Amino acid sequence: MVALPENLSIYRYRRKNQCFHEDLGDGVQLTLMLIPAGEFWMGAPESELESRDNERPRHQVQVPQFLMGCYPVTQAQWQVVAGYPQERRQLKLNPSNFEGDNRPVEQVSWDDATEFCQRLSNRTGRLYRLPSEAEWEYACRAGTETPFHFGETITTDLANYRGTDWKELNESGSYGDGPKGEYREETTEVGQFPANAWGLHDMHGNVWEWCEDDWHGSYNGAPDDGGAWVEADRSETNRVLRGGSGFNIPGFCRSAVRSSSTRGDFDGPVGFRVVCDPPRTLLGS
């Protein structure tokens, strides 16, 4: 366990959260957590260490309730769904660089991720999709406004990221006054680290996660209803990535961090998690 300086604290949560289990077949389940409706401040204030202009202007967003994957989609889940009937494109059964049933699937493109959602939707009769960027950050924060849902800093006991200095780029393995840690140089099994207050694991680090939105260089003109921000012609737009990875320094794993890539890019530690609307049985109606 990494020791924290006396002036820093880490949030730890013990609470019950509602969840839903989708049976994918072959003994594999998909667990989704109920994310409550609410309002939050999206983006980072200028005072936040290592924040960037594309995380501003900070703005309030109303988000309806939804279900979100407890973990990034695992390789076991991917392989089952990749065996479902094809919709628009073929999917590789084993695209990941770091193999393991309970590791997140990675090296998948945005097009691959949306194909996964389409196949899963047709199989289950429920509309599965990628989260909007607003939904992703709202779920990651889980009611917090600090750089990480754990608090003002983070340690490698709590998430998988590069906790050592990256000397070639003169970048630190610690965030602010937080401690340095280890650099695992690989993805880790999902659920290995503590969840946030809404029961979501691996929101900081491990793999970057695709969102539905087209990339915009700032939040000027962003929607405030929690929906995805997409252009009329999406053929040439990049797509949004959130959360950082196990190969990034901690500043790139903050709740507000944004990145992007082309929709067909599949090179690197990039995965995703799915969302859908809550079924009536879960809501008790």
N, C-alpha and C positions, 0 to 999 in steps of 0.2 A: 504494500500500500504506500503510495507516494504521500509524503507529508506536505501539508499546506502551510504557508506563512500564517502567522497568528491573525493578520488582518483580513484574511480571506475565508469564505465559507462555501460549502457545496450543499445544494439542496438535495435531499433524499426523500422519496415519497413512499408512503404506505397507504393505499386506498384501493377501493373496489371500483372496477370499471366494467361497463357492459360490453359484451363481445358477441360475435356471430361466427360460426364455423361453417365454411363451405366445403363440402366433400368433393374433391376433385377426381377421386378414383384411385385405384392402386394403393389404397391405404394412406393417401396423402390428403391433408386438409389445408385450407387457407383460413387463417384467423384474422378477423377484422375487428377493430375497436370502434365503439360508438363515440364520435367526436361531437360534443354538444354545440348547439348554435351559440353565437356570441359576436362580440365586436372586439377588434384589437387594432393596435397601431402597427402597421406594416412598414418595414424598412428600418433603417438605423439612423439615430441622431448623429450629427456631426461630431459630437463628443465621444462616440464609441470608437475605441482603439481599432485601427486597421480597417475602419469602414471606408466605403468608396462612394463616389457620386452616383453610381448606378443603383444604389440602395436608397435613393432619395428622389423626390421629397417624401418624408415620412407622412403617412396618411391613414385615416381610419377606414376600416373595412368591416362590413356586416357579413357574417358567414352563416349560412344555414347548416343544420346538422347533417352529418354524413358518416359513412363507415370508411375506415382507412386500414390498410394492411398493417397488422401489428409489427411486421418486419418487411424489409425489402423482399421481393419475390425470390425464393430460394431456387437452387438448381433442381431439386426434386420436384417442386411445383412447376417449374418451367418445362421439365421433360414430360410431365403428364400432359400439360396443355399443348405442348408442341406436337403431341400425338393426336390431338383433336383434328377434325376436318379443316382443311385450309380455307381461308377467306380470300385474301388478296396476295399473299406472298408466302413463300416457304420459310420455315424456321429451322435453324440448326438445333439438333438435340443437345449438343454439348459445346456451346460457344465460349465458355468461361476459361480463363487462363489459370485460375486457382480452383481446382476441382474439389467438390465435396457436396453431398446432398443438402447439408444445412448451411452451406455458405451461400451468399447472395449470387444470383446469376449476374454475370457482367460481360462486357464486350457485346452489348446489344444496342442496336440503334433505336431511335425514336420510332421509326417505322416498324421495327421488330416488336417493340413494346405495345404499340397500338394494335398490331396483329394479334398479340397475346390477349389483349382485352376483348377484341372482337370474337375470338374463338371461345373465350370463357363466357362471354355474354350469350352467345348462341347456345352454348351447352347448358347453361343454368337458367336462362330466361330472365336474368337480371342484368341491368346495364352496368357493366364494369368499364372503367375508363381510367386514364391518368388523372392525377389531381391537378387542379389549377394551381398556379404559383401562390395565390392567396391562401388556398386551402392548405397547401404544404406548409407554409410558414406559420399559419395559425395553429396547425396541429403540432408542429415542432415546438413552438413556444409554450403551448399548453398553459396559457395564462400568465406567462412571464414576460418581462421586458428587458431582461439582461442579455448579454451577447450569446449565452448558451442557456438552454433550459435548466442546466445544473446550477447556474449562477454566473458570477462575473468572470470565472475562468473555468478551466477544464483540465483533467489529468488523463493519462493513458490507462488508469484503472477504470475509467468511466466510458471510454470510447477508443476506437481504433483510428489513429491518425499518426502523423510523423512527429514524435515527441522529442526528437534530437535536432540539433542545429543543422541547417542545410548550408554548409559553409560556402559552397560554390556560388550560391545566390545571396549570401549574407542574410539569411532568414533564420529566425529563432524557432526552436522547438517548444518554447513556452509562450503563453499568452499573458501579457501584462506582468503582474507579479506572481503568476502561477508557476508551478514547478516544471522542469523538463521531465521527460519520461523515456519510453522506449520507442523504437521504430521497428515494427514487425515485418514490414516489407511484403505483406500479403493481406488478403482479405481474411476476416475471421467469421466464425459461425454466427448466425443471427441469434439474438437473445443472450449473448454472452455477457453483455454489459447491462446496467440498470436501465429501466424504462423511464420515460417522463411521466408527468402526473396523469396523462390520459392513456397510459399503457403502451406507448409506442417506443420501440427499441431502434437503435442505430440511426437516429435522425442526424447525429453529428458524426461525420466520417464514414469509414468502411467503403461505401461506393457512392458516387454521385448518383442522383436520381432524376429521371426525366419528369418534366411537367408538361401539361397540355399546351401551354402558352407559346406564342411567338415571342422572340426576343425583342425587347425595347430597351434602349440605352438609359432610360430613367423611368420614374413613375409618373411623369407628367402626362395626364390624360388617362391614367389607369382606371379601370372600373372599381367601384367601391362595394359591389354586391357579392364578392367572393368568386365570381365566375372567371373563366379563362379569358385572357386578352389576346384575341386572334384577329388577323387581318383578312380582308375579303379575298385577296389572292395570297395564298400561303406557299406557293410553289418555290419561292426563292428565299423565304425567311428561315432563320435559325430558330431552334427550339431551346427552351429554358432548362437548365440543370440546377439542382439545389443540393446542399448538404455536405459537400466536400467528400474526401475519400481517405483511405488509410495511407495514402501517399502524399497528402497535403499537410502543411503546417497548420496549427490550430486556428490561426486567424482566418483560414479559408474554409473552416468548418462551422463558423458562426451561424446562428439562426437566420440572419439577414443576408448572408452571402448569396450572390447570383452569378451564374456563368451560363454559357451557351455553346451550342455546337450545331452542325448541320444535321438534318433529320436522318440522313443515311450514315452518319458516323457511328462506328461500333468499336473503335480502337481505344482500349483503356478500361479503367475500373468504373464503368458506368452501368448502372442497373435501374430499377424503378420499383415503385409499389403502387398498388391499385386502390381505387375508391369506388363506392357505389352507394345508392340510397338505402336507408335502413328498411328491412322487411317489416311488415305489420306485426309479425309474431314477436320481434324484438322490442317493438314500441308498446306492446301490450294492447293494441287496438283491434 
